[in-house]
């Protein structure tokens, strides 16, 4: 596939529907407008032809009245007066006539119209469009059995009024039809948008979902055309949720299965240290140190996997006392702090957070472990918790170690990354676990410089528990 085709934006269902409806509807409406204009123009032309025929009939009737004067020279004059009276009723167009007897002799009128009478006799229709002296005229030929014998009345009229009437018909039909076309297309567009609104709501509902939300989509407000699609999505959600639960169970079992043999090896090393010679003791201590590093890394990798969005999607959050969580951490991390000759202090205040107990405990443990590991001897680590004025619970861990440069803050949150100058023994997973837990709880993570030293302060602020 060409790159341009791959980068082209896919066509939307709404635009497809609009094209499928707009073009046929537009064609029908345009044809309807053309037909309406043609019919209106034909009716107007028929009315003009009828008026022209009535003029011819009036002249023929005048012949019937003046038949007794047929041998007088004033018959043509009487016909002329009749036509002049009719001309006064319509000053827009010019009327001309000629009356011929059966011998094609001119009884009255304009003899220059004689060729029109000859042409009209050959036509099947009494009406014709002719050029008279270079001017377009509408001509009617009317045979009449008068008392003088068969006569032919030919009346010609210029087409100025016809042109004006055609223009009025165009003005009267085209703008309303254009408005009708625009209104119909607008109604079609509105109808398509309303018909597509359930699909839009479904799309917005899926887009607003958190990555860990694998619950089924509701079926109630959807039209039946969308039910197969939503049903398939729900079945996929069920499969994914089942897979995640199996992964969670596997991780729990793996953590248990790994800890047991590692704990056994560590116990055996401690027993061996009791009876070991000095040279053996040095080697066993190195093995013990490596084993502890392995245990720590294994624990962190399992915690990172369990706290990821895929594994944490099945976690049930509950209301937790953040102050109690810190007090539990105090008892768990006091001995490691004493062993590292670090003053571990806690400043707690009442705060309630909604979350997962084990994930928050893991996050807090990694923050305290990092702080102790990077603090100097006789250093200080302070763990705090509380609640902001806006009702957002928070916790922070502050140390007086070397700190982390500002340009390294975003990097140390990546997996297996260690800042330059970091103390050996870490796996580069502690802050990555913290970031995963923070994301799962919808919290914010901030790294900054300690207030009274060059150390690091890590602050986590949670959404309101309510």
N, C-alpha and C positions, 0 to 999 in steps of 0.2 A: 504494500500500500504506500502511495507517495506520502512524503512528510506533510505536505499541505493538506491532504485528506485526513491524516491522523490528527492534525492540530485544528481542523475545522470544528466549529461548535455544532453539536448535534441538533437536528431539527426537533422542535418541541411538538408535543401532541396537540397543543392549542393552535399553533400555526398551521399544522396539517389540517385540522378540522376547519379552520377559517378558510383556508384555500379551497378545500373540497366544497364548502358551502358558498363562499363569496363568488367564485367565478361562474358557476351555473346560475346562481341567483342574479348576478349582474347581467349575464347574457339574456336571461328571461325578461328582466326589467327593461333593458335597452330595446329588445325586440318589441316589447309591449309599448314602449314610448314611441317607437317608430311607427308601429301599426296605428296607435291612437292619433298621431300627427297626420298620417296618410288619410285616415278616415275623416278626420275633421276637415282636412283640406278638400277632400272629395265632396263632402256635404256642402261646403262653402261654394265650391265650383258649380255644383248642381243647382244651388240657389241662384247663382249668377246666370247660369244657362236658362233657368226657368224665367227669370226676369227678362232676359233677352228674347225669349220665345213669346212672352206676353206682349212685348213691343211689336213683334211681327204679327201677332193675332190682332192687336189693336189696329194696325194699319190695314189688315185684311178686312176687319169689321168696318172700317171707314169706307172701303171700296163698296161694301154691301149697301151702306147708307146712301152713298153718292152715285149709285149705279145709273140713275136717270140722267146724270150729268156726264155720262161716260164719253159723250161725243164732244163735250166742251173742253176747252183748253185749261180750265181751272182745276181739273181733278188732281193733277200733280201738285198744284198749289195747296189744295186742301190737305193732301197727304203730308206735305212739308210742314204745314201749320201743326198738324197732329204730332209729328215727330219733334217739332220745336217745343211743344208743350211738355212732352216727355223728357226732352233734354234739360229743361229747367229744373226738373226733379233730381237730376244728377249732373252736377257741373264738373265732376272729376273726370269723367270719360266723355269722349266725343262719339255721337251716334251718327251713322250713315245708313241710307237705305236705297233700294231700287226695286221697282215693281215691273215685272215683265208679263206680257200676255203670252198666249200659246205660240205665237209666232216669234217670240223672243224680242218683241218690240218693247221699248221702254214706255211704260204708262206714266211713271213718275219716279223722281229720285235722281240719284247720281249715276250717270251712265258709265262712270269709270269702274263701277262694281260689277259690270256685266260679266267679266271673266270669273268672278266669284260664283255667279249663278251657274255657269257652265261647269266649274269644278265641283260645286255642291251637288249637282245632278248626278255626278259620277260616284260620289261618296255614299256609303251605306248609312252613315250617321248624319243627322241634319246639322250637327255642330262641327266646326272646324276652326283651326288656328291658321290665319293667313297673314301675309305681309301686304299692306296697302300703302303705296307710296313710301316704302321703307319703314312703316310703322306696324308693330304687331297688333293684330285685331282678332277678336273672337267673332265668328260669323255663324249665323243661323239661316238656313234655307227652309222656307215654309210654303209648300204648295197649297193653293186654296181654290176650291170650285166657286168662283164668284158669279154674280149675274152676268158679268161680262165674258164669262167663259173661264176655263182654267187659267189661273195666274200663278206666278211665283214671286213670293215676297222674300227678299234678301236683306237682312239687317246686320250691320257690322258695328262693333263697339271696341274702342281701345281697352287695354288691359290694365290700366293704372289701378283701378279699384281692386281688381283681382290680386295684383301684387301686394297692395296694402293689406288686403284681407289674409293673404298667405302669411305675411309678416306677423299679423295679429294672432293667427292660429299658432304660429311658431312660438310666439311669446307666451301664449296661453297654455301651451302643452309642454314645452321643454322644461322651463324652470320648475313647475310642480312635479314633473316626473324626475328631474334631478334630485329634488328634495326628497321625493319618495324613495329613490334609490339610496341616497345617503342614510335616510332613516331606517330602511330595511337592513342595510349593511351594519348600522350601529346596533340595531336590535339583535341581529345574528351574533355580533361580537359580544354583546352583553349576555345573550343566552349561552354562548359557549363558555364565557367566563364563569357564569353561575353553575353551569353543568360541571365545570372543572374544579369548582371550589372544594368539593370533598377530597379530591386528589391533592389539592394544594394544602388542605388542613392535615391530611395524612403525612405529606412530605414535611411540613413544619413540625408536626408531632415527633416524627423520627429524628429530625435535625436537632430538636431541643433535648433529646435524651442524652443522659450521661453515658459515657463509654461502657460503664459497668452495668447499665440497666438492660437486662435481657428478658424482661417480662413481656408477655404477649401484648400485641396491639389490640385495642378494643374494636369490636365488629359492629356495634350498635348503630352509629350514625352514618354508616357507609352504604352507598347504593350497591345493588347485587352484582354489578359488573366488576366492582373492586374486591368483592369477597374472596374469589379464588386467589388473587394476588396477596391479599393480607393473610389468608389462610396459609399460603406457602411461606410467607415471611415468618409467621408464628411457628410453623413447624421447624423452620431453620433456627429460630430463637431457642426452641425447645432442645434441638440437637446440640446447639452451642452450649446452652446452659448445662445439659447433661455432661458434655465433654469437659466443661470447666469444673463441675463438681467432681468428676473422675480425676481430673488433674489435681484438684485440691486434696482429695483423698490420697492420691499417690504421693504428693509432697509431704503430707503428714506422716505417712508410713515411711517414706524415705528418710525424713528427719529422725524418726525414731530408730530406724534400722541402722543409720549411720552413727547416731550418738552412742548406741549401745556398744558396738565393738571398739569405737574410739575411747569410750570411757574405760572399757576393759583393758585396753593397751596402756592407757595412762595409769591405771591402778597397778598393772604389772611393773611399769617403770618405777613407780614410787616404792614398790616392794623391793625391786632390784637395787635401788639406791641405798637401802639400809645395809646390805651386805657387800656392796661394791668397794673395790679398792679405789685409791685416789684417781688413778688413770682411768679406770672404768667409770668412776663417778662423773668425770668431766665429759666423757662421751655420752653417758646417759642423760646428763643435763642438757646437752645439745639436742639429743633425740627428743627429750621432753619439751624443750622449747619449740622445736619444729612441729611436734604433735599438737601443742597448744595453738600454734599458728594455724595448723590445718583444721583443728576443731573450730577455731574462730571464723576462718574463711568459709568452711562448710556451713556453719550456722548462718552467716551473713548471706551466702548465696541462696540458701533455702528461704530465708526471710525475704530477700529481694524477689524471688519467684512468687512467694505467697502474697506479697503486697502489690504485685503488678495488677494492672487494670483487668486482665483476663481472669486471674485467680481470685481477685478481691471482689468480683462482680456478684458473688453469691454470699458475701459477708453481710450479716445482719448488724446494723448499727443500733446502739442503745445509749441512753443517757448515762454519762460517766462523771464522777467527781474528779476533776483535774488535781485538786489538792491532795486527795488520797492517793492518786497515781504517783505524785512526786514523793509522798511519804514512803510508799512501798519501794520506790527507787532508791531512797536514802539508805534503807537497810540492805538492799542488794549490792550497792556500789560503795559502801563505806570501807569494807576490807580492801578492795582493789585500790581505793584512794590512799589508804594508810600505807599500803605496800609501796606505792609510788611516791610517798611522802608529799601528798597534795592535800590541801585543806578543802574538803568538799562541804559546801554550805547550801542550805535551802531557805528560800524566802517565799512563803506560800500565802495565798489569799483564796478565798472562796471563788470557785469558778466551775461551771458545769459545761461539758462539751458532749456533743452527740457523735459517737464514733465506735470503732472496734477496739476492745481492750488490748488484745495482743498486739495489734498494729501500733497503737499509741505507746505501749510499753516498749516495743522494739525500737520505735523512733527515738524515744527518750533515752533508752539504753545506748544507742549508737551515738547520740549527741554527747552524753556524759563520757562514754568511752573515748571518743575523739578528744574531748576537752582534757581528760586526765592524761592521755597518751602524749599530747603536745604541750602540756604544762611543764615548766621546769620544777626541779626539786624545791620543796617549800613554797610551791606556787599555790594559787587559789582558783577554785572552780565554784561558781555560784549558779544555782538552778532556781528559777523564779517562775511563778504563775500568778495569774490574776484575771481581771476582766476590765475592758475599756469602758469609757463613759457611754459608748454606743451599744454596750451589751455584748461585745465580742470577746470570748475567752482567749487567752494567750499563754504561752510559756516561752521561756528563753533560757539558754545555757551560755554562760560567759566564762572565759578563761583568760589568763594572763600569759599565754604562750606567745609565739612569734607572729601569730595572725596570718592572714592570707591576703596577698595583694589584690587590689580592686579588680584588675584585669583578669584575675584567676577565679573570681567568684562563680562565674557561669560554668567554668571548666570542671571545678571540683565536684559539681553535682552529677557529672557523667560517671558511668560505671568504669571502675578500674583506673580512674585517673587520680594521680597523687601530685599535689603541688610541689614545685621545686623546694628542696630543703626540708621536706616532710620526714619525720622520724621513721626509721625502718620498722617493719613488723605489721604494718597495715595492709589491707587488701584493696583499698580504693573503692570500697563499696558502702561505707557508712553513710555518707551524705547522699549517695544515690538511693539508698533505702529510705532516708528521711524525705527526699523529694517525692518518691512514689507514695509514701503514706500521706504526705501533705496533699498531693493531688487527689487521692482517694477520698479525702475528707473535705475537699473544696476549700482548703485553707490557703494562706499565703506564707511564703518562706522568704525571710530576709537575712542576709549576711552583712555584718557591719563590724566596725572597730569597737573594741571594748571602751567603756567610758573612762576608766582610770589606768589603762595600760595599753600596750600595743597588741593585746590579744584579740581574739575573735569573739563576737557575740552573735549567736544564731537565735532568731526570734520566729516563732510560728504563731500566726493569728488565725483563729477558727471562726466560722460563721456563727451567728447567735444560735444558741441551743434550742430556742423556742421555734 
